[in-house]
Amino acid sequence: MYQHICTTEIKKARKEHDCDSCYLIREEVYNGSSFMEIITVEEKLFIDIAESENWKILIGTPYTKIVGAYDGDMQVTKSRPEILAIVDKYRLWSED
């Protein structure tokens, strides 16, 4: 699968959004991976906060908006910056 990032920007949420990176974190946790055993205390705190906020990007909070092409289809993802950093650090994105 080929991915090309067109733009990345930090925006302030004017409405509530689902956090796309939170989905990847939830998959790791619910699939019983050892992921939660290797993260730092600070990363665990960020995950706990995201979970307590129902895995949402709340109104007035910053989020990372990424526009890109994935196998020729345009996609837009919106993620909490701290959760996106965890996903990137541990390479939790799908490779297929």
Contacts in CASP RR format, 6 or more apart in sequence:
PFRMAT RR
TARGET T0000
AUTHOR 0000-0000-0000
METHOD contacts of the structure
MODEL  1
MYQHICTTEIKKARKEHDCDSCYLIREEVYNGSSFMEIITVEEKLFIDIA
ESENWKILIGTPYTKIVGAYDGDMQVTKSRPEILAIVDKYRLWSED
1 70 0 8 1.000
1 71 0 8 1.000
1 95 0 8 1.000
1 96 0 8 1.000
2 69 0 8 1.000
2 70 0 8 1.000
2 71 0 8 1.000
2 72 0 8 1.000
3 68 0 8 1.000
3 69 0 8 1.000
3 70 0 8 1.000
3 71 0 8 1.000
4 68 0 8 1.000
4 69 0 8 1.000
4 70 0 8 1.000
5 66 0 8 1.000
5 67 0 8 1.000
5 68 0 8 1.000
6 67 0 8 1.000
6 68 0 8 1.000
6 69 0 8 1.000
7 65 0 8 1.000
7 66 0 8 1.000
7 67 0 8 1.000
7 68 0 8 1.000
8 64 0 8 1.000
8 65 0 8 1.000
8 66 0 8 1.000
8 67 0 8 1.000
9 64 0 8 1.000
9 65 0 8 1.000
10 62 0 8 1.000
10 63 0 8 1.000
10 64 0 8 1.000
10 65 0 8 1.000
10 81 0 8 1.000
11 62 0 8 1.000
11 63 0 8 1.000
11 64 0 8 1.000
11 65 0 8 1.000
12 60 0 8 1.000
12 61 0 8 1.000
12 62 0 8 1.000
12 63 0 8 1.000
13 57 0 8 1.000
13 58 0 8 1.000
13 59 0 8 1.000
13 60 0 8 1.000
13 61 0 8 1.000
13 62 0 8 1.000
13 63 0 8 1.000
14 59 0 8 1.000
14 60 0 8 1.000
15 59 0 8 1.000
16 56 0 8 1.000
16 57 0 8 1.000
16 58 0 8 1.000
16 59 0 8 1.000
17 56 0 8 1.000
17 57 0 8 1.000
17 63 0 8 1.000
17 78 0 8 1.000
18 55 0 8 1.000
18 56 0 8 1.000
18 57 0 8 1.000
18 78 0 8 1.000
19 50 0 8 1.000
19 55 0 8 1.000
19 56 0 8 1.000
19 57 0 8 1.000
19 63 0 8 1.000
19 78 0 8 1.000
19 79 0 8 1.000
19 80 0 8 1.000
19 83 0 8 1.000
20 77 0 8 1.000
20 78 0 8 1.000
20 79 0 8 1.000
21 77 0 8 1.000
21 79 0 8 1.000
21 80 0 8 1.000
21 83 0 8 1.000
21 84 0 8 1.000
21 86 0 8 1.000
21 87 0 8 1.000
22 50 0 8 1.000
22 55 0 8 1.000
22 79 0 8 1.000
22 80 0 8 1.000
22 83 0 8 1.000
23 55 0 8 1.000
24 87 0 8 1.000
24 92 0 8 1.000
24 93 0 8 1.000
24 94 0 8 1.000
25 47 0 8 1.000
25 50 0 8 1.000
25 83 0 8 1.000
25 86 0 8 1.000
25 87 0 8 1.000
25 92 0 8 1.000
26 55 0 8 1.000
27 92 0 8 1.000
28 35 0 8 1.000
28 36 0 8 1.000
28 92 0 8 1.000
29 35 0 8 1.000
29 36 0 8 1.000
35 90 0 8 1.000
35 92 0 8 1.000
36 44 0 8 1.000
38 90 0 8 1.000
39 47 0 8 1.000
39 86 0 8 1.000
39 90 0 8 1.000
43 86 0 8 1.000
46 80 0 8 1.000
46 82 0 8 1.000
46 83 0 8 1.000
46 86 0 8 1.000
47 83 0 8 1.000
47 86 0 8 1.000
50 80 0 8 1.000
50 83 0 8 1.000
57 63 0 8 1.000
57 78 0 8 1.000
57 79 0 8 1.000
57 80 0 8 1.000
61 80 0 8 1.000
62 81 0 8 1.000
63 78 0 8 1.000
63 79 0 8 1.000
63 80 0 8 1.000
63 81 0 8 1.000
64 78 0 8 1.000
64 79 0 8 1.000
64 80 0 8 1.000
64 81 0 8 1.000
64 84 0 8 1.000
65 76 0 8 1.000
65 77 0 8 1.000
65 78 0 8 1.000
66 76 0 8 1.000
66 77 0 8 1.000
66 79 0 8 1.000
67 74 0 8 1.000
67 75 0 8 1.000
67 76 0 8 1.000
68 74 0 8 1.000
68 75 0 8 1.000
68 76 0 8 1.000
69 75 0 8 1.000
79 87 0 8 1.000
86 92 0 8 1.000
87 93 0 8 1.000
END
